[in-house]
Amino acid sequence: MNFYSVRAIYGYEMSRMWRTLLQSVVSPVISTSLYFVVFGSAIGSRITEVDGVSYGAFIVPGLIMLMLLTQSVSNASFGIYFPRFSGTIYEVLSAPVSYFEVVLGYVGAAASKSIILGLIILGTASLFVPLEIQHPLWMLLFLVLTALTFSLLGFIIGIWADGFEKLQLVPLLVITPLTFLGGTFYSIDMLPPFWQKITLLNPVLYLISGFRWSFYGIADVSVAVSLATILVFLGICLALVAWIFKTGYRLKA
Amino acid sequence: MRQLSEDYGAERAVSDGSAAGAERAPERGVVSIRGVSKVYDNGFQALRRVDLEIRRGEIFALLGPNGAGKTTLIGIVCGIVNASEGQVLAAGHDVVRDYRAARAKIGLVPQELTTEAFETVWATVSYSRGLFGKPPNPAYIEQVLKSLSLWEKRNNRMMSLSGGMKRRVLIAKALSHEPEILFLDEPTAGVDVELRRDMWRLVRSLRETGVTVILTTHYIEEAEEMADRIGVINRGKIILVEDKNVLMRKLGEKRLILHLQEPLERIPPELGGYRLSLASGGVELIYTYDAQAERTGITSLLHDLNAAGVRFNDLRTQQSSLEEIFVNLVREEA
C-alpha cells in the first residue's frame, strides 16, 4: 500500500471541501433544514404519528439518506470528473499508484465528506425534533456502507460522464426520484397495496428502511434484507470500478 | 512543418542522404523501448514498432512534426497510454508489470498547461510529491521552487499565474518526487524567446544533477541547442537517431558543385585523392569537404582539375542543415 499517495489524493479532495465550505456543507444543511420546516413542521403538524414515531422525527433518517446519497454521488463524480475535464488526471495515471489506491483516495474522501455531512444534518435535526437512536452502531454501519457505495457509484458516473450535463443526469433523474419514492417522507404502509409492491422494486427503500430501523426499531422490510441490498450494491459498484481500471475505460487511450 | 522552416534560418540547401540510417544503441538505456506499437480504437496507428534506447544522463530530443507520435510514445512510457504491443523498461523496470518502481523514477511535464486553478503553487507541488509516494520534504520543495524562480509565488493560486509561470509549476510538480528521468513534452511550445532560453538553462542544470531528460519538440533550433542526441520520428516511426555532434559534423560538411562543360563518365584517376562524386548524368562534379577545417583542399582541387583538363563553366557551394535532413527524411517517409 502506497500510504503517501492515498493520503495525498484523500487530503487534496478533502481540502476541496474546506475550500468550498459554503457549497459543500452549508447548502445541504440549509436545504435539509428547509425540509424540516416544510415537511416536519408545516405538513407534519397535520400528520399523526407514524408507527409510534412523531412525523418530524420519522423523516429524519430518510432526509439524512437523501443527503447522503445525493452528496456521495455528486462529490465523488465531480472529484474524478474534474481532473479528467481539466486534464490534470495525467498526473494520477502516471503516478506509481494502484487502482485500488486511487479509488481509496477519491472514494474515501467523497464518503468521508458525506458521512461528516450526515452527522451534521443529524445534529441539525436534533435541534428541530427529539431524536432517539436505538442501535447507534448499526446506524453508523448503514451510514458508512451507504456513503461508500454511493461514492463508488459517483466515481463510476464521473468516469462515464463526458460532459457536465451527464454528471448531473444520474443524480437528478435517478437518485433523487428513487429517494423521494423510497419512503423518505412516508412508510410504505401508507401507500395503496399496488404501489407498495412497486415500491419494493426500489433499492433505496431498503437503505432508508434499514437506516430508520437503527433509529426507531421500525422498518418497512427486514434489516437483514436492507443490509444484503446495500452489500449487493457495494459488490456491483466494486466490480464496475475494477472493470473500469482493468480496461482503462475512458481513462487511458 | 512551416514552423520548422520559419524557426530555423533557411540558410542553404540539399541533404546528403546520409541521415537515412538510424543508429541502434546496443546497450540497454535508462529508458528502453522495444517494438512498441500503438493503434487507437479508431484504427489510427500512432506508433509502428518503435525501438529506442535513451542513455542515462543524456538530453535526448525527440523531433517530429505534429501528429508524428511523440506524445503517444511519452504517454506509453509514463503509463497514460496503453501500448498495443512491445515493451518499455524505465530504469530497468517494466512500465506495465513493475509500474510502481518504473513510474517512481519518471517525471512528466505535459504539453498542455493542465493545472488545478484554485490550488496554491505550494499545495499543488506538495501534492505531486505525495502522489508519487514520497514523504513530505518541505526543504526539498523549497529548493525546487527556488530553482524555478517560483518561491515568491508559492502562496499564489494557479489561476493567477502567467502561462510561463504555470509551465514552471508543471516542471516543479514533475521534479517534486526527485525523478531520475524527466519527460518534457514540447516544453517551449507557445512560450516567448526569453522563457525558452530560461527553460534551456534549466534543462542543462537538471542534466548536471544526473537527471536524464527526454524532450519532444518540433523546433529544430531547440534540439540543436540542447540535445546530446537527436531522434527524428515521423508517422509513428523513428527514422533517425544520431549524436548531435555527429549530425553537426555532417552539417559542417559543405559541397562544392562544379557544372562541367563536358560530362564525365567517371572521375579521372589522378583526382582519386579527393572526395568526389558525379551527379546529373556526369554534368556535375561534387566535392565534399569540411568547411571548418584549416585546409579545405579547394585550391589544390581546382589546380588538379585544370591539370587533368576538366573544364567547368559554373560552380556553387551547398550545405545541409539539420532542418534539411529532417525535411527530407520526413518527405521520404510521406
HADDOCK unambig.tbl for C-alpha pairs under 7 A between the chains (distance, minus, plus):
assign (segid A and resid 2 and name CA) (segid B and resid 133 and name CA) 5.99 0.50 0.50
assign (segid A and resid 4 and name CA) (segid B and resid 130 and name CA) 5.19 0.50 0.50
assign (segid A and resid 4 and name CA) (segid B and resid 131 and name CA) 6.56 0.50 0.50
assign (segid A and resid 4 and name CA) (segid B and resid 133 and name CA) 4.87 0.50 0.50
assign (segid A and resid 4 and name CA) (segid B and resid 134 and name CA) 6.24 0.50 0.50
assign (segid A and resid 4 and name CA) (segid B and resid 135 and name CA) 6.30 0.50 0.50
assign (segid A and resid 5 and name CA) (segid B and resid 130 and name CA) 5.21 0.50 0.50
assign (segid A and resid 5 and name CA) (segid B and resid 131 and name CA) 4.03 0.50 0.50
assign (segid A and resid 5 and name CA) (segid B and resid 132 and name CA) 5.99 0.50 0.50
assign (segid A and resid 5 and name CA) (segid B and resid 133 and name CA) 4.86 0.50 0.50
assign (segid A and resid 8 and name CA) (segid B and resid 127 and name CA) 5.68 0.50 0.50
assign (segid A and resid 8 and name CA) (segid B and resid 130 and name CA) 5.11 0.50 0.50
assign (segid A and resid 8 and name CA) (segid B and resid 131 and name CA) 5.42 0.50 0.50
assign (segid A and resid 9 and name CA) (segid B and resid 131 and name CA) 6.74 0.50 0.50
assign (segid A and resid 86 and name CA) (segid B and resid 114 and name CA) 6.16 0.50 0.50
assign (segid A and resid 87 and name CA) (segid B and resid 114 and name CA) 5.47 0.50 0.50
assign (segid A and resid 88 and name CA) (segid B and resid 114 and name CA) 5.39 0.50 0.50
assign (segid A and resid 88 and name CA) (segid B and resid 115 and name CA) 6.04 0.50 0.50
assign (segid A and resid 90 and name CA) (segid B and resid 80 and name CA) 6.55 0.50 0.50
assign (segid A and resid 93 and name CA) (segid B and resid 79 and name CA) 6.34 0.50 0.50
assign (segid A and resid 93 and name CA) (segid B and resid 80 and name CA) 5.57 0.50 0.50
assign (segid A and resid 94 and name CA) (segid B and resid 78 and name CA) 5.31 0.50 0.50
assign (segid A and resid 94 and name CA) (segid B and resid 79 and name CA) 5.18 0.50 0.50
assign (segid A and resid 94 and name CA) (segid B and resid 80 and name CA) 5.92 0.50 0.50
assign (segid A and resid 94 and name CA) (segid B and resid 103 and name CA) 6.53 0.50 0.50
assign (segid A and resid 95 and name CA) (segid B and resid 103 and name CA) 6.01 0.50 0.50
assign (segid A and resid 95 and name CA) (segid B and resid 131 and name CA) 6.48 0.50 0.50
assign (segid A and resid 95 and name CA) (segid B and resid 132 and name CA) 5.33 0.50 0.50
assign (segid A and resid 96 and name CA) (segid B and resid 99 and name CA) 6.37 0.50 0.50
assign (segid A and resid 96 and name CA) (segid B and resid 100 and name CA) 4.25 0.50 0.50
assign (segid A and resid 96 and name CA) (segid B and resid 103 and name CA) 5.15 0.50 0.50
assign (segid A and resid 96 and name CA) (segid B and resid 104 and name CA) 5.65 0.50 0.50
assign (segid A and resid 96 and name CA) (segid B and resid 132 and name CA) 5.80 0.50 0.50
assign (segid A and resid 97 and name CA) (segid B and resid 100 and name CA) 6.54 0.50 0.50
assign (segid A and resid 252 and name CA) (segid B and resid 80 and name CA) 5.84 0.50 0.50
assign (segid A and resid 252 and name CA) (segid B and resid 81 and name CA) 5.41 0.50 0.50
assign (segid A and resid 252 and name CA) (segid B and resid 82 and name CA) 6.78 0.50 0.50
assign (segid A and resid 253 and name CA) (segid B and resid 40 and name CA) 6.88 0.50 0.50
assign (segid A and resid 253 and name CA) (segid B and resid 81 and name CA) 5.13 0.50 0.50
assign (segid A and resid 253 and name CA) (segid B and resid 82 and name CA) 6.35 0.50 0.50
